[in-house]
Amino acid sequence: MTHEQIYTDLSSYALDALDAHEREEITTHLAGGCVGCERELESWRELVGVIALGGQDAPPPNLKPALFERVRASGAGARPPATVVPLRRWPVVALALAATALLSIGIARDVEWRGTLNEQQRMVAQLRGDLTAAHGNLDRVAQQLAAQEKDLTSLRAVLAAAQESLAIVQAPGLRLVRLKEAPQAQPGDGHVLISASGRALFYAFDLKPLPPEKAYELWWITEKEGPINAGVFRPDERGLGRIEAAVPTDAGAVQAAAVTIEPAAGVPKPTGPMILLGNI
């Protein structure tokens, strides 16, 4: 039996209305020193004691004087006086009173416990709601942190690219090569910054947007191998394109730089129309 079951059965224990097994469990529990159950049992024992006192049998009345009085009254023709004989109070009355009291107290306590249980359930529901709201807030904070981390990663990439570009621009012996639109080509402009260390920074301006399956490709025109791929790019909404590349050193002198329109993945050698061209 649990502590709660034992606590509930203390009234029956006080009335000696339990079977031997239940009574032995409660006796063992009380022997373990449960102060709350001891106090509760004491209260029930006091209540049962009061009810028992009220239900004790009254001592039988002395009927001998009453009988003599009856005989004398009968001989004189007088009506015998009524003799009031107290009724016995049977033990069942005491038991009924005890059961009624226990039932009333049990109902009151059941109502109290149900109210306490309902209040605790309401508190648990409130705590669960608060916990769910807290989880929602944590999820939103985590999403915001992830977005900020993504922005920070992008900023770091942009900063790294800017530092690399600045290193090319700040290197000694920098050369500037201007690229203009090729004959019969659409308007456009561009330039290449080439450092003495062989790093180059290319910018294109005012280029028209291309369909998804097309892209612009930058070429180095070398003395020995002809066009060498320097990178593929797509301009932004302002028509600006950018490539950072290495200048080939094992294909002879680089004579020019050019831009053509090619498939989006790029090609090993030019196949499309030339858009920009500049002599180096």
C-alpha beads as a LAMMPS data file, in Angstrom:
LAMMPS data file: protein, C-alpha beads

280 atoms
279 bonds

1 atom types
1 bond types

-500.0 500.0 xlo xhi
-500.0 500.0 ylo yhi
-500.0 500.0 zlo zhi

Masses

1 110.0

Atoms # bond

1 1 1 0.000 0.000 0.000
2 1 1 1.158 3.514 -0.734
3 1 1 1.371 6.251 1.875
4 1 1 -1.754 7.886 0.437
5 1 1 -3.739 4.617 0.625
6 1 1 -2.616 4.030 4.204
7 1 1 -3.545 7.608 5.129
8 1 1 -7.012 7.116 3.626
9 1 1 -7.580 3.789 5.449
10 1 1 -6.679 5.087 8.936
11 1 1 -10.362 5.648 9.731
12 1 1 -11.132 2.006 9.020
13 1 1 -8.047 1.013 11.000
14 1 1 -9.343 2.964 14.001
15 1 1 -12.695 1.127 13.722
16 1 1 -10.896 -2.240 13.338
17 1 1 -12.715 -2.696 10.011
18 1 1 -9.749 -3.964 7.941
19 1 1 -8.613 -7.455 7.141
20 1 1 -5.524 -8.874 8.800
21 1 1 -3.211 -8.181 5.849
22 1 1 -4.263 -4.526 5.506
23 1 1 -4.037 -3.968 9.238
24 1 1 -0.538 -5.510 9.342
25 1 1 0.644 -3.175 6.535
26 1 1 -0.664 -0.091 8.347
27 1 1 0.809 -1.251 11.671
28 1 1 4.215 -1.713 10.004
29 1 1 3.939 1.718 8.401
30 1 1 3.094 3.361 11.733
31 1 1 5.971 1.536 13.406
32 1 1 8.270 3.164 10.876
33 1 1 7.667 6.537 12.535
34 1 1 5.319 8.345 10.094
35 1 1 4.384 11.399 12.156
36 1 1 1.566 12.516 9.836
37 1 1 -0.182 9.167 9.916
38 1 1 0.248 8.923 13.710
39 1 1 -1.488 12.281 14.182
40 1 1 -4.271 11.307 11.804
41 1 1 -4.836 7.971 13.553
42 1 1 -4.933 9.686 16.940
43 1 1 -7.679 12.013 15.657
44 1 1 -9.721 9.057 14.406
45 1 1 -9.246 7.168 17.676
46 1 1 -10.504 10.164 19.660
47 1 1 -13.553 10.422 17.376
48 1 1 -14.309 6.710 17.675
49 1 1 -13.878 6.939 21.463
50 1 1 -16.405 9.770 21.728
51 1 1 -18.933 7.867 19.623
52 1 1 -18.422 4.715 21.679
53 1 1 -19.051 6.597 24.923
54 1 1 -22.283 7.962 23.544
55 1 1 -23.408 4.501 22.508
56 1 1 -22.683 2.502 25.671
57 1 1 -25.558 0.494 27.077
58 1 1 -27.321 2.134 29.989
59 1 1 -27.488 0.021 33.173
60 1 1 -30.731 -1.919 33.405
61 1 1 -33.368 -0.188 35.554
62 1 1 -34.460 -1.521 38.983
63 1 1 -37.960 -2.892 38.136
64 1 1 -38.876 -4.345 41.587
65 1 1 -40.381 -1.144 43.107
66 1 1 -42.343 -0.561 39.954
67 1 1 -43.911 -4.043 40.112
68 1 1 -45.002 -3.610 43.749
69 1 1 -46.591 -0.333 42.863
70 1 1 -48.475 -1.997 40.013
71 1 1 -49.912 -4.675 42.339
72 1 1 -51.139 -2.163 44.906
73 1 1 -52.720 -0.028 42.220
74 1 1 -54.547 -3.031 40.758
75 1 1 -56.013 -4.016 44.166
76 1 1 -57.344 -0.550 44.787
77 1 1 -58.925 -0.339 41.313
78 1 1 -56.780 2.531 40.428
79 1 1 -55.093 2.856 37.140
80 1 1 -51.453 1.864 37.440
81 1 1 -49.106 4.712 36.882
82 1 1 -47.006 4.614 33.754
83 1 1 -43.510 3.506 34.417
84 1 1 -40.894 4.796 32.028
85 1 1 -38.299 2.163 31.334
86 1 1 -35.192 3.400 29.525
87 1 1 -34.583 1.730 26.163
88 1 1 -31.328 -0.076 25.601
89 1 1 -29.012 1.452 23.082
90 1 1 -27.773 -1.311 20.905
91 1 1 -24.135 -1.385 19.721
92 1 1 -25.341 -1.145 16.120
93 1 1 -26.454 2.441 16.829
94 1 1 -22.939 3.396 17.806
95 1 1 -21.577 1.716 14.705
96 1 1 -24.092 3.553 12.518
97 1 1 -23.141 6.870 14.105
98 1 1 -19.475 6.142 13.571
99 1 1 -20.059 5.151 9.949
100 1 1 -22.067 8.319 9.328
101 1 1 -19.355 10.490 10.864
102 1 1 -16.638 8.728 8.925
103 1 1 -18.612 9.036 5.700
104 1 1 -19.153 12.752 6.247
105 1 1 -15.517 13.367 7.041
106 1 1 -14.422 11.189 4.120
107 1 1 -16.637 13.088 1.706
108 1 1 -15.301 16.419 2.978
109 1 1 -11.728 15.265 2.630
110 1 1 -12.398 13.787 -0.808
111 1 1 -13.783 17.146 -1.955
112 1 1 -10.749 18.891 -0.481
113 1 1 -8.298 16.492 -2.146
114 1 1 -10.100 16.775 -5.478
115 1 1 -9.866 20.560 -5.265
116 1 1 -6.169 20.316 -4.454
117 1 1 -5.646 17.882 -7.350
118 1 1 -7.490 20.170 -9.784
119 1 1 -5.382 23.128 -8.656
120 1 1 -2.184 21.130 -9.112
121 1 1 -3.297 20.008 -12.577
122 1 1 -4.035 23.627 -13.488
123 1 1 -0.576 24.647 -12.285
124 1 1 1.033 21.834 -14.297
125 1 1 -0.853 22.925 -17.423
126 1 1 0.264 26.517 -16.842
127 1 1 3.873 25.401 -16.396
128 1 1 3.685 23.341 -19.579
129 1 1 2.334 26.351 -21.454
130 1 1 5.123 28.533 -20.080
131 1 1 7.684 25.893 -21.024
132 1 1 6.304 25.666 -24.572
133 1 1 6.454 29.447 -24.906
134 1 1 10.028 29.421 -23.592
135 1 1 10.985 26.783 -26.162
136 1 1 9.411 28.926 -28.878
137 1 1 11.427 31.920 -27.727
138 1 1 14.600 29.829 -27.699
139 1 1 13.884 28.621 -31.237
140 1 1 13.421 32.191 -32.426
141 1 1 16.637 33.282 -30.728
142 1 1 18.474 30.322 -32.277
143 1 1 17.147 31.263 -35.722
144 1 1 18.219 34.859 -35.237
145 1 1 21.670 33.751 -34.108
146 1 1 21.944 31.437 -37.129
147 1 1 20.968 34.284 -39.464
148 1 1 23.492 36.587 -37.819
149 1 1 26.172 33.895 -38.072
150 1 1 25.349 33.482 -41.771
151 1 1 25.603 37.234 -42.290
152 1 1 28.882 37.258 -40.385
153 1 1 30.245 34.455 -42.570
154 1 1 29.269 36.387 -45.692
155 1 1 30.896 39.529 -44.344
156 1 1 34.068 37.597 -43.592
157 1 1 34.141 36.238 -47.145
158 1 1 33.634 39.713 -48.569
159 1 1 36.347 41.096 -46.293
160 1 1 38.777 38.339 -47.316
161 1 1 38.109 39.036 -51.005
162 1 1 38.582 42.752 -50.426
163 1 1 41.889 42.121 -48.645
164 1 1 43.111 39.945 -51.517
165 1 1 42.095 42.591 -54.029
166 1 1 43.791 45.275 -51.954
167 1 1 46.970 43.199 -51.843
168 1 1 47.021 43.125 -55.655
169 1 1 46.347 46.832 -55.955
170 1 1 48.998 47.744 -53.368
171 1 1 51.726 45.558 -54.893
172 1 1 54.607 47.377 -56.640
173 1 1 54.869 47.278 -60.435
174 1 1 51.083 47.258 -60.956
175 1 1 49.900 47.414 -64.592
176 1 1 46.485 48.514 -65.826
177 1 1 45.078 47.033 -69.033
178 1 1 41.923 48.565 -70.516
179 1 1 39.368 46.348 -72.290
180 1 1 36.890 47.814 -74.778
181 1 1 33.976 46.295 -76.631
182 1 1 35.001 44.237 -79.620
183 1 1 33.785 45.155 -83.147
184 1 1 30.077 44.433 -83.680
185 1 1 29.794 43.665 -79.933
186 1 1 27.359 45.081 -77.426
187 1 1 28.531 48.105 -75.404
188 1 1 30.736 47.272 -72.440
189 1 1 33.915 48.193 -70.643
190 1 1 36.480 46.623 -68.353
191 1 1 40.019 46.645 -67.031
192 1 1 42.606 44.274 -65.610
193 1 1 45.050 45.115 -62.803
194 1 1 48.172 42.909 -63.037
195 1 1 50.771 42.825 -60.273
196 1 1 54.435 41.985 -60.733
197 1 1 53.857 38.770 -58.736
198 1 1 51.512 37.425 -61.435
199 1 1 48.160 38.073 -59.716
200 1 1 45.431 39.833 -61.694
201 1 1 42.157 41.517 -60.781
202 1 1 39.578 41.921 -63.554
203 1 1 36.485 44.132 -63.517
204 1 1 33.814 44.404 -66.232
205 1 1 31.219 47.186 -66.407
206 1 1 27.847 47.726 -68.062
207 1 1 27.465 44.152 -69.286
208 1 1 24.022 42.971 -70.265
209 1 1 22.411 40.079 -68.342
210 1 1 22.508 36.644 -69.954
211 1 1 20.075 33.704 -69.909
212 1 1 20.689 31.064 -67.225
213 1 1 22.441 28.690 -69.625
214 1 1 25.035 31.340 -70.622
215 1 1 27.880 33.145 -68.835
216 1 1 30.830 35.456 -69.568
217 1 1 34.322 33.900 -69.728
218 1 1 37.654 35.713 -69.381
219 1 1 40.637 34.605 -71.509
220 1 1 44.376 35.214 -71.483
221 1 1 45.657 35.334 -75.083
222 1 1 49.164 33.823 -74.827
223 1 1 52.021 33.628 -77.279
224 1 1 52.400 29.828 -77.296
225 1 1 49.030 28.327 -76.386
226 1 1 46.608 30.952 -77.539
227 1 1 43.509 31.514 -75.343
228 1 1 43.760 30.167 -71.768
229 1 1 40.697 30.156 -69.516
230 1 1 40.955 32.686 -66.658
231 1 1 37.468 32.205 -65.146
232 1 1 33.701 32.368 -65.661
233 1 1 31.473 35.095 -64.203
234 1 1 27.968 36.503 -64.318
235 1 1 27.452 40.257 -63.817
236 1 1 25.190 41.549 -61.052
237 1 1 22.108 43.691 -61.561
238 1 1 24.334 46.723 -62.202
239 1 1 26.225 44.938 -64.989
240 1 1 29.365 44.590 -62.833
241 1 1 31.504 41.442 -63.081
242 1 1 34.666 40.505 -61.172
243 1 1 37.353 37.815 -61.402
244 1 1 40.570 37.349 -59.475
245 1 1 42.988 35.092 -61.361
246 1 1 46.615 34.127 -61.856
247 1 1 48.472 35.170 -64.979
248 1 1 49.922 32.118 -66.794
249 1 1 53.741 32.003 -66.809
250 1 1 54.471 28.861 -68.867
251 1 1 52.583 29.683 -72.067
252 1 1 54.792 32.453 -73.349
253 1 1 54.002 36.146 -73.166
254 1 1 50.413 37.198 -72.439
255 1 1 49.507 39.375 -75.373
256 1 1 45.873 40.291 -74.617
257 1 1 42.817 39.675 -72.446
258 1 1 39.363 38.999 -73.879
259 1 1 35.803 38.217 -72.781
260 1 1 33.400 35.949 -74.692
261 1 1 29.913 34.584 -74.148
262 1 1 30.008 30.836 -73.452
263 1 1 27.942 28.037 -71.843
264 1 1 27.374 28.597 -68.127
265 1 1 29.924 25.947 -67.077
266 1 1 32.662 27.420 -69.309
267 1 1 34.652 25.830 -72.144
268 1 1 38.358 25.008 -72.677
269 1 1 38.607 27.243 -75.779
270 1 1 36.432 30.165 -76.953
271 1 1 33.361 29.256 -78.988
272 1 1 31.087 32.271 -78.588
273 1 1 31.154 35.877 -79.672
274 1 1 33.869 38.191 -78.279
275 1 1 32.530 41.022 -76.150
276 1 1 35.646 42.750 -74.701
277 1 1 39.265 42.867 -75.841
278 1 1 42.392 44.591 -74.536
279 1 1 46.075 44.374 -75.490
280 1 1 48.634 43.765 -72.766

Bonds

1 1 1 2
2 1 2 3
3 1 3 4
4 1 4 5
5 1 5 6
6 1 6 7
7 1 7 8
8 1 8 9
9 1 9 10
10 1 10 11
11 1 11 12
12 1 12 13
13 1 13 14
14 1 14 15
15 1 15 16
16 1 16 17
17 1 17 18
18 1 18 19
19 1 19 20
20 1 20 21
21 1 21 22
22 1 22 23
23 1 23 24
24 1 24 25
25 1 25 26
26 1 26 27
27 1 27 28
28 1 28 29
29 1 29 30
30 1 30 31
31 1 31 32
32 1 32 33
33 1 33 34
34 1 34 35
35 1 35 36
36 1 36 37
37 1 37 38
38 1 38 39
39 1 39 40
40 1 40 41
41 1 41 42
42 1 42 43
43 1 43 44
44 1 44 45
45 1 45 46
46 1 46 47
47 1 47 48
48 1 48 49
49 1 49 50
50 1 50 51
51 1 51 52
52 1 52 53
53 1 53 54
54 1 54 55
55 1 55 56
56 1 56 57
57 1 57 58
58 1 58 59
59 1 59 60
60 1 60 61
61 1 61 62
62 1 62 63
63 1 63 64
64 1 64 65
65 1 65 66
66 1 66 67
67 1 67 68
68 1 68 69
69 1 69 70
70 1 70 71
71 1 71 72
72 1 72 73
73 1 73 74
74 1 74 75
75 1 75 76
76 1 76 77
77 1 77 78
78 1 78 79
79 1 79 80
80 1 80 81
81 1 81 82
82 1 82 83
83 1 83 84
84 1 84 85
85 1 85 86
86 1 86 87
87 1 87 88
88 1 88 89
89 1 89 90
90 1 90 91
91 1 91 92
92 1 92 93
93 1 93 94
94 1 94 95
95 1 95 96
96 1 96 97
97 1 97 98
98 1 98 99
99 1 99 100
100 1 100 101
101 1 101 102
102 1 102 103
103 1 103 104
104 1 104 105
105 1 105 106
106 1 106 107
107 1 107 108
108 1 108 109
109 1 109 110
110 1 110 111
111 1 111 112
112 1 112 113
113 1 113 114
114 1 114 115
115 1 115 116
116 1 116 117
117 1 117 118
118 1 118 119
119 1 119 120
120 1 120 121
121 1 121 122
122 1 122 123
123 1 123 124
124 1 124 125
125 1 125 126
126 1 126 127
127 1 127 128
128 1 128 129
129 1 129 130
130 1 130 131
131 1 131 132
132 1 132 133
133 1 133 134
134 1 134 135
135 1 135 136
136 1 136 137
137 1 137 138
138 1 138 139
139 1 139 140
140 1 140 141
141 1 141 142
142 1 142 143
143 1 143 144
144 1 144 145
145 1 145 146
146 1 146 147
147 1 147 148
148 1 148 149
149 1 149 150
150 1 150 151
151 1 151 152
152 1 152 153
153 1 153 154
154 1 154 155
155 1 155 156
156 1 156 157
157 1 157 158
158 1 158 159
159 1 159 160
160 1 160 161
161 1 161 162
162 1 162 163
163 1 163 164
164 1 164 165
165 1 165 166
166 1 166 167
167 1 167 168
168 1 168 169
169 1 169 170
170 1 170 171
171 1 171 172
172 1 172 173
173 1 173 174
174 1 174 175
175 1 175 176
176 1 176 177
177 1 177 178
178 1 178 179
179 1 179 180
180 1 180 181
181 1 181 182
182 1 182 183
183 1 183 184
184 1 184 185
185 1 185 186
186 1 186 187
187 1 187 188
188 1 188 189
189 1 189 190
190 1 190 191
191 1 191 192
192 1 192 193
193 1 193 194
194 1 194 195
195 1 195 196
196 1 196 197
197 1 197 198
198 1 198 199
199 1 199 200
200 1 200 201
201 1 201 202
202 1 202 203
203 1 203 204
204 1 204 205
205 1 205 206
206 1 206 207
207 1 207 208
208 1 208 209
209 1 209 210
210 1 210 211
211 1 211 212
212 1 212 213
213 1 213 214
214 1 214 215
215 1 215 216
216 1 216 217
217 1 217 218
218 1 218 219
219 1 219 220
220 1 220 221
221 1 221 222
222 1 222 223
223 1 223 224
224 1 224 225
225 1 225 226
226 1 226 227
227 1 227 228
228 1 228 229
229 1 229 230
230 1 230 231
231 1 231 232
232 1 232 233
233 1 233 234
234 1 234 235
235 1 235 236
236 1 236 237
237 1 237 238
238 1 238 239
239 1 239 240
240 1 240 241
241 1 241 242
242 1 242 243
243 1 243 244
244 1 244 245
245 1 245 246
246 1 246 247
247 1 247 248
248 1 248 249
249 1 249 250
250 1 250 251
251 1 251 252
252 1 252 253
253 1 253 254
254 1 254 255
255 1 255 256
256 1 256 257
257 1 257 258
258 1 258 259
259 1 259 260
260 1 260 261
261 1 261 262
262 1 262 263
263 1 263 264
264 1 264 265
265 1 265 266
266 1 266 267
267 1 267 268
268 1 268 269
269 1 269 270
270 1 270 271
271 1 271 272
272 1 272 273
273 1 273 274
274 1 274 275
275 1 275 276
276 1 276 277
277 1 277 278
278 1 278 279
279 1 279 280
